[in-house]
Amino acid sequence: MTDKTISNGEQIRRQVMGDAYVDRALGNATDFSQPLQDFVNEHAWGSVWSRDGLPLKTRSLITLATLTALKCSQELKGHVRGALNNGCTVEEIREALLHCAVYAGVPAAIDAFRAAQEVIDSYVKPDQADEKA
């Protein structure tokens, strides 16, 4: 485990997921769960999301499809917000989830649509957060 990879991973995680999400995840970590947070920052964010081969927007859509197939609606909510932060449109998110219905099953897609709708309805762009306050 390298501190640089963890630090770079946390930076990308914050860019995609937002400071509030990451602060909550790290703040809720216990002695038991902290190794998982380090693992996520180092490997998911620091080693995979940080690669040059795909833009963050594309990585977000792939992540939404994967989480839909795995029926991980709670985790999907955070990544819908991340996809919006990465410039995905609501239409692109909808089409990715609809595409999943064919390959991952309609029930999985229904759960994903419900989760995504909840986030989309409450989404405020990071640069507009001050306007809402």
Secondary structure by P-SEA (a helix, b strand, c coil): ccaaaaaaaaaaaaaaccaaaaaaaaaacccccaaaaaaaaccccccccccccccaaaaaaaaaaaaaaacaaaaaaaaaaaaaaacccaaaaaaaaaaacccccaaaaaaaaaaaaaaaaaccccccccccc
